[in-house]
Amino acid sequence: MKRTVLPLLVGGILAFGTLFLLQTQQQERGRFTAPSFRVSTLHGSAVRLEDYRGRVLFLNFWATWCPPCREEMPSMQRLYQRFAKRPFAMLAISQDTSVEAVREFVKSLGLSFEIGLDPAGELPQRYGVTGFPETFIIDPEGAVVRHVVGPLDWDEPGVLAFLEEMITAAEQVQGALPASANR
């Protein structure tokens, strides 16, 4: 009996911790307008916050030298693949100074989501980042609705349910707009 209770207890604590983390970060800072940005991508184009209007944006700050960043990247890739055909976007902004190191990292993990480059490290300060990784979930209107400090298993049912709800709401808004306004 004791052997079956312990894994359930640990699993319950981890699930509660994930949900608590999502809620705690929200309560500490509240909903706020995401600071505007423009960054180059690993592919040489530029992206701006405004480019993601109408979609839920998963904005992650990370670095290749950060073990917790490497830990969470596979679940980020799965999350991206899960919602890729819906009004959802993922942008992971590297704080590395070496573009080649970022390319190698991305290739080694088989990442297909958008990678932004911020070698001068200007953006984390604007978002109040205290360490890596940190993730901001931004709603279709450009407001930060969740802030997650540290790595997270993005496959957790509570996390998926939260994102599903946001993405479904974005789809409903898009469906209510004239066809010319949908992206």
N, C-alpha and C positions, 0 to 999 in steps of 0.2 A: 504494500500500500504506500509506504513512504517513497519508494522509487518512482511511482507514478505521480505523486503529488508535487514533488520538487520540480520536475520539468514544467508542469502546468503553472506552478507558482512563478517560476522564473519567466516563462512566456507571458504570463499576465502582467508581471511587473514591467517587462520590456514594452509590451503593447501600450500600457498605461503611460509609461515614460515618453513614448513617441507622441501620443496624443497630448500629453501634458506639455511637452516641449513646444509643439505647434501652438497650443493655446497660450502658454506663458509668454512666448515671444510676441504674440499678437497683443496681449494685454499690456505688456511693458511699454511698447511703442505706439500701439494703436494703429489704425489705418492712416497712411500718409501718402502723399503724392510721390511717386518714384522720381528721383532726380533724373533729368534728361541726360543722355550720353550719346556719344558717337565713338565707335571703336572700329578698328580694322579687324577683319577676320583672317583666319589662317589661310583662306583662299585668296586673299588680297582685296576683297570688296570691303565696303564700309557699311555698318549697320547703326541705326539710331533707335532709341526707345520708341519713337513715333512709328517706326516700321512695324511694330508689333500690336498696334491698336486693333481692337476687335478680337484679339486672341488672349488666352491666358499665357503669360510669360513666366517661365521657370528661369530665373537669373541666378547663376552660381558663380562665386568667386573661388578660385583654386590656384594651385601651383604644382608643377611636376615633382618638386622636392618634398611635398606634403603627403606623408603616409595615409592619413585619414581621407585625403582627397582621392587617392588611388583606391582606397577601400570602397568608397561610395560610387565611383564612376560606373561600374558594371550595372548597378541597379538604376542609375540615371539613364543608361543606354536602353535598358528594358522599358523604363517609363516613357522615354522618347518614342520608342517603337510602338508602344501600346497606344499612344495618343497622336501619332504623327499625321494621320489623315483627318484630324479634327482641328478646331480652332485652338491649338496649343503650339507653343514654340519653346525651344530650349536654347539658351545661350549661356555657355560656360566661359567666363572671362579669366584667362590665364594671367598671372602676375609675374610670369617668367620673363627674363630679359633675352633669352635665346629662343628664337622662333624654331630653330632646328630641334631643340630639346622638346618643345611642344609637339612638333610634327611626329617625332619618334614616339612620344608618350601616347598620342592619339592613335597612331598606327598600331602600337603594341597592344592596346586595349580594344581595337576595332570600333572606335567611337564614330558615329555618323551624325551627331547633332552639331550645331554651329559652335565654333570655338572663336571667341573674341580675344584680342591681344591688348593688353594694357601694361606694357613694359615699364612705364614711368610710375605705375601704381597710383594713379590719380583717382580712379573711380571708387576704390574701397573706402576712402575717407569720406567721399560724398554720400555714401550709403551707410556710414557708421560701422563698417566691418571691423571686428576686433581680432579676427584670426581666420584661418582657412581650414576647411571649407565653410562658407556661409552661403545660404540660399535665400532668395527673396521670391515669393510668389506674387506676381503682379496681375491684377485683374484687367479685363479688356479696356477699361477706361484709363489705365495707367496708375492705379493706386496699389501700393503694397498692402496685401491682406494677410500675409504670413511671412515670418522671418525665422529661419532655422539656423541655429549656430551649431557647427560641428557636423560630422557625417551622419547620414540617416540611411536606413534601408528603405528606399523609395518603393519597394514592393509591399510594404506593410498595408494590410487591409484598410485601416483607418485613414492612412495617407491617400490611398487610391480612391476611397469613397469621397474624401474632401475634394480632390482634384476632379473626379468625375462630376460632382455636383457643380463645380465652377465651370467646367467645359460645357456641360449640358446647358447651363444658363446662357453661356456665350452663343451656343448654337441656336437657342430659342430667340435670342435678340437678333441674330443674323437672319433667322427665318422670318422675322417680323419686318425686316427692312425691305425696301424695294430691291429687286435683283441687281440693279446698278450699284447699290451701296455695299453689297456683299463682296468680300474679298475672295 
